[in-house]
């Protein structure tokens, strides 16, 4: 009886909260318009609610939201480029996100500035047929041999062998984020000299990106490379995850060309591109759809504080 009463109380509180929020949107059309704009751009209801609740009484709501998103999106535009920082970097991420191509782009950018003799390449991808040959082909073009590590011991030996290199890049196995081998890979990369870089497919669904971010222990990652930006109809879901999890976008890949399609973009550029996305009319929300989304999402909380 007590549990049922508590459940009923929670349901009543949730419904009253929903009704209050719906009434607020109906009374304040600027909030409703901003909600629709953000949801149409692919931002999550959780982040949208945060923004709408803090919207000032006056001013352009779209410009205000863009400035807040830019301020909360971390990028490496003011830092030294990865190829100038050097060090040992492992690119991790789920299958098919472009880790090998990103490794090749970064390797080419480094070799053009600092010389191929100062670069080391290691592949851990023993699962996917042809993955090693793909990186070896890039290595031959650059004049850099590619070494293969099959376990933690062989990886440690290779790191000792290449310790004199200014930069060492590790191309990791493409494993789905829910695969049990993901934890094994993270353990293999626990060497103190290795810095991890998460590679995220910017064209993926928001929930998929969220799953990847949680699976690859992003707290231990130094940043994120957003790939397939040219394929993403909406950049909002990727930027939403970066903001809520406070991840830094260190590079953006927008094509297959090596190394031309490798860039560092400002938060302003990324946010403006995300807010310009229109998408298909079949996926665009009208005001009644916005009410429907928020009516079912009032209990969802964003994991980190924005603003």
Secondary structure, DSSP 8 states (H G I E B T S, - for coil): -HHHHHHHHHHHHHHHHHHHHHHHHHH-HHHHHHHHHHHHTT--HHHHHHHHHT--SSS-HHHHHHHHHHHHSEE-TTS--HHHH-EEEEEE-STTS-HHHHHHHHHHHHHHHH-GGGEEEEE---SSTTHHHHHHHHHHHHT--EEE--SHHHHHHHHHHTTTSSEEEEE-----TTSTHHHHHHHHT--TTEEEEEEEETTS-HHHHHHHHHHTTGGGEEEEEEE-GGG-S--HHHHHHHHHTT-EEEEEE-SS-TTTSEE---HHHHHHHHHH----GGG---HHHHHHHHHT-TT---SS---
